[in-house]
Amino acid sequence: MAVLDRLKALYPTISVGTLTADLMNLGEELALLEAAGVGIVHIDVMDGCFCPMLTVGPPYIKGLRTPLLKDVHLMVKEPLDSLGEYVAAGADMITVHVEAAVHIHRVLQSLGTMENQHYPGSKIVRGLALGPATPLDWLAAPLLAEVEVISLLGVDPGWSGQIMAPGTLPRLRRVKEIIAESGRQILTAVDGGVTRSNIAEVAAAGADLIVTGSAVFDGKAADRNAMEMLAAVRGAAPGPVGVA
């Protein structure tokens, strides 16, 4: 099964960020997520330039020994030359920011030529992220033709503890309309400010993939938190999985 097909089979679902996990026991944490029914792990890569925080890179991604799909979110400036390193490290999905590159179309085209290291013959799933203040006018036909996922950030990248911007869900609904008007089947994601109290509302607005981290790894039982959030997503989802 191609990676995109595997992703569609999971949706609507959550992608769980690892940076708030207990990194000293990360293997155990990932096993808990797998047992809870999570299928995707999210890795936030920040370079200290595009956003203020500096996090992890390809060696960290390669070191994640897990059957979970690796969803890599590149919050880095001009990512073109480093794409191959993340693919070689085992990324299944790579999301880049429309704001991060002068020639974002070329970045997406280049990513589209790369083969998944774990699934020979399968391409990398390409995501395009937009910050909360970035106009949706960027989602023009040339870019929509080069992506499989549109990700809306609910917070500005690089700062923890932010509350989801109030315009996030109306923006998501408009993105769904733009996708439908394009005639393409593109999945949608929401990333940032997701909590156990608002995740059902995000799912009801039509997000196929919802990124969360601290709401799962809050010092309590990560597997229980993940199961509760998965149940909330699937109970609130508005319609068929993956249909734009």
N, C-alpha and C positions, 0 to 999 in steps of 0.2 A: 504494500500500500504506500502511495506517495505521502510525503510528510503533510502536504496540504489536506489530503483526504483524511489523514489521521486526526489532524486538528479539527476539521469539520465534524468528524464523528464525536469529538469531545464537547463541542460547543452546544449550548452556552455553558461556560465554565469559568474557573478562576486560574490565573497564573500567579504563583506564589513567589514573592521576592525573597531572596536568600540573605540580603544584607542585614536584616534584623533578626536572623536566626542565631542560635548559639553556635558560633563558628568553631568552637573547640570540639563540638559534637555534631558537626554538620552532616556526617554520614547517617547518624541516627535520626536527625531531624528530617532528612530527605526520605528515609525509610518510613517514618511516620506519615509523611504526606502521601507517599505511594499507597500505603495501607488504607488511608482515608479516602482514596479514590481520586486524588489529584493527579493530573496527567502532564502538567506543564510547570516548569520552574523558571522564574524570571530573574535575570541578572542585569542589574543596573550598572552600566559602565560610564563613569564620569571622569573627565580628563583634567579638571581644575581650570579649564579655559572656557569651554562652552558654558559650563556652570561651575560654581565655586568649589564643590566637593571633588576630591580625588578618591576613586574607589578601587576597582579591580580591572584586570585585563585578561588576555588570552590564557595565561597559565592557570588562573583561577577557574575559568570555564572548562579547560581541559581536565582539571582535577576533580570536577564534579562527576563522580562515578555513579551514575544513576540511569535507569531506563526512562526517566521522565524527559520529555522534550525540553530542549534548552531554548528559551525565549530570551534573546539578548537585545537589550535596549541601549543603543549607542548614543549617549549624550556627550558627544565629542565633536570638536571643531574639525571640519574638512576630513571626513572619515574615508574618503576614496582609497587612499594608499594602504590603509590598515584592514580593509575588508577581508582580504585573503587570510590574515592571521586569525580572525574570529571564525571563519569557516573551517580552517584547519584545526582549530581548537574544539570543534564539535558543535557549533551553533546550528540549530535547526531552523530558527526564525531570527532574522535580524531586522530591527527597527531603527531607522535613521530619522533625524529631524529635518524638516523642510527648512528650518532657520539656520542649520549648521553648515550648509555648503553653498558656495556660489553657484555651482552647477549640480543641483540635486538630481536632475534628470539623468545625468551621466552616472552619478552614484548608483541610482536604482538600476540603470541598464547594466552596469558592470556587475552588480550583485546578481542580476538575472542570468548571467553566464556561468555562475559558480555551482558546483555540484556538492550536494550534502555528503559529508564524510561517513555518516552512519548508514545512509540509505542510497547505495549506488544507483544512479539513474534518476534520482530525485533532486529537484532544485531546492535552493534555500527559499523559504517563505519570506517575502519582502513586506515589511511594514513601513509606513510613513507616519511620523508623529507630528502633531501640531500643538504648540503651547497654547495656554488658555487665552492669550490675547492675539494669536495669529489669525488673520482673516481666512475664512473658508474659501475665499476666491482662489487660493493656491490650488484647490482641488480641481484643476482643469484637465481636459481630456488627455494631454500627453503624460501627465503624472499618473492619472488613474489607470492608464494602460500598462503601467509598470509596477503595480502593487497588488498584493493580495489582502492586505489588512490596512485600514486607516485607524490610527490610535490618537485619541484626544486626551491630552493631559488635563487633569482637573486641578493641577497646581503648577506653579513655576518650578522648573527642574533645579534640583540642587539643595533644597531646604527641606528638612523634615518637620513634622508636626503641623503642616498646613491643613486648613479646612478646604474642602472641595469648592472651587469657584462656582457661584450660583448659576452661571450661564452654561455650565458643562452639559447638562442634560438637554436643554433646548438646542445646543450646538450638535449634540449627538443625533437628535431627531432630524435636524437639517442635513447632516452628513448622510443619513439613511436615504433621504430624498434625493440628494445629489447622486448617490450610488445607483438608485433605482432609475433616475433619469439617464444615466450613462449606459444602462443596459448590461453592465458588468456585475458579476457576483463577487463582491468584495466584502470581507468581514470587517466588523468594527470592534474597537477596544476602547476601554476607559482606564486610565492609569493616574492614580494620585488622589488622595483624600478619601479613599474607600474604607469604610468601617463596617462593622457587623450591623450597625443600625441603619445604614443607608444602602447596603449592597442590593437589597431587593428592589429598591427604587431605581437603581442604575440598571439592573437587569430588565425591569419592566419597560424602561425607555428604549430597549432594543440592543444593548451591548452584547456581542457574542463572546467576548473575552474581557474579564474584569481583573485587573492587576491589583493585588493586595499583598501586604507584607507584615507590618506591625500588628494588624488586626488578627493575624494568625499566630505570630510569634510574640505574644504579650506576657510571657512568663508562665502561662498556664499550659494546658494540654493542647499542643499544636494540632494534633490529629482531630480532637473534638472540635476545635475552632474551625478547622478546614471543612469538616463534614457539615457543620451547621451552615457555613457560608455557601457550600455547594448546594445544599438543600434549598436555601433561600433563593439562589440564582435560578435553579431549575423550577422552583415553584412559581416564580414571578415572570419568567421568560414569556414574551408576548406571542411567539409563533414558531414556525419550523426553524430548526437550527440552520444557521449559515445562509439563510435566504435574505438577500439584500432587498 
